[in-house]
Amino acid sequence: MDLARYAKYRGKLPREVLLLRGLPCIWSRCSFCDYIDDNTTDETLIEKIADENLAKVTGEFGRLMVVNSGSIQELPRSVRVKIRDLMKAKKITEFWTESYWAYRKDYEETRRFFEVETHLFLGVETFDDHLRNNVLNKSMHWSSPEEVAAATDSICLMIGYKGQTPDIIRRDIDLMLSLFKYGIVNLFTENRLSDGLMDEEIKAWFKQDFSWLDDEPNINVLWTNTDFGIG
């Protein structure tokens, strides 16, 4: 896929951002996610893309974000070692990345591995169990939002698909702000897998009623899916 894979994000919480290729996502069945098209079993190619883009990192912000169309655990260990060593060499002290709920028992080990402050963003999308599992097909189950907060301090929410209501979104935003240190809010973009899922009306409502999230210091709202400069 011809995608932008390195960017300097100079907005809120500035960081360098990398989009690497990873091994296939452990789940790969979310109803809305076409990022799995970027996965590959070719580890030589994964290494090549990682080397090309890690070489661009300067460390100027002290913060690095790496995503790979799945979970950080789906990068070969050799690539994860290169990321860790690069952060040490460039004096990067904060690492942002993503991990699926099925890896939660490995979260602490993953944080220790990178030897810097590491935030594992979980794609919760919504705390509404029906929407998350029956509409988005995330296959993520927990007893309460507090169980999620005990596992990670950072989540992603998604806004703008059919079935969402203002009350559901208000609750999701309230939980994000009250239970988690960091949040990324993604406005839904239609893709080849999600035909008919997008709800333009709820997106328009959200943009009008929640523009104030841009003033929240630890929340990034991606009003378009390439706002971080990658993709």
Buried (B, 14 or more C-beta within 10 A) or exposed (E): EEBEBBBBBEEBBEBBBBBBBBBEBEBEEBEBBBBBEBBBEEBEEBBEBBEEBBEEBEBEBBBBBBBBBBBBBBBBEEBBEBBBEBBEEBEBEBBBBBBBBEBBEBBEEBBEBBEBEBBBBBBBBBBBEEBBBEBBBBEBEBEEBEEBBEBBBBBBBBBBBBBBEEEBBEBBBEBBEEBBEBBBBBBBBBBEBBEEBBBEEBBEBBBEEBEEBEEBEBBBBBEEBEBBBBB
